[in-house]
């Protein structure tokens, strides 16, 4: 699976909150298990719901999607609807920061 770094995310990559398959595919562009070193660490970070960084947001979505799939549920859709505006804001802020840095 190909992962996408935070720096490479673009706002147009965020799927519609009405497309569960696209939400799941987007969530899998990040791997919380690898990023945090274990399932347990990933879960702890996701359950903390810090939502302070793009990594926090992506990990929460990743873990919720994996959990929902394991349980045969679709609760990740509602989670994404809640996270979507926060993800959009974080991605746009990172793009602006990157653009500002490049122009200096």
N, C-alpha and C positions, 0 to 999 in steps of 0.2 A: 504494500500500500504506500502511496506517495503522501508524505506529510507536507504541509505548507507552514512555513515560519510566520510568526506574527507580522514581521516586517514586510512579508510578501502578500499579505491579505489586502484585498481591495473591497470596497463597499459592495460592488456589484456581485461579488462572490457569495454574499449572504443570501440564502434562499428565502423564498416566500414562507411565511408562517403557515401557509395553507398546503404545503407540499412535504408530507412526512418523509418520503423517500429522499428528497433533496436535503432535508434537515439532517437525516442520519448520515448521508454521504459527507455533508459539510462537517459534521461533528467528528467524523473519522479522519479528517485532515489534520487532526491533533491527536497525539497519543499520551494521555495522562499517566498511564502506567510507566512508560519510558521516561517521561519528563520528571516525574516525582520518584521514580525508582522502584515502585511496587504498587500493587493493587490497593494495599492498605493505606499507603501514603496518599495516593490519588483520591481514594474515598474520603479520607479525613479532610483533605483540602476542599473537595466538592461539598461535603456536608457543612463545612465552615461558612460557605456562602459569602465569602469576603467581597467578591465582585469589585475589587479595587483596580485590577489590571486586566488586560486582554487575556492573559494566561489564566487568571482566575475564572473568567467567564467561559473560556473555551474548555477548560478542564471540567467545570460544572456541567456543561452541555455534553461533553464526551462521556463522563461518568453516568449521567442520567440516561443517555441513549444506550450505553452498554447494559445498564441495569434493567431498563425497560425491555430490551431485546431478550435478556436472560429470563425475565419474568413473563415474556409473551404479552407485554402490555404496550401501551402507546402514550403513557403520561409525559414522555419527553416532548410531545407536541405543545402542551400547555407550558411546560418549562421554557421551551424555545420562544413562545410568544412573550413571555415575561423577560427573557434575556435579549430578545431581538433589538429593542431600542438601545440597550446598554452596549451590545456588541457593535452596533452601527456607530454609536458615539465613540467608542474606543478605537475602532478601525479608522474612522475619519480623523481622530486626534493624532493617531500614529502616522497617518499619511501626511498630515499637515506638519507634524514635527520633522518627518523625513524630508519633506520638501523645503522647509525652512533651513534645515541643516545643510542640505545640498546647495542652497543658494548663498550660503555664507562663504 
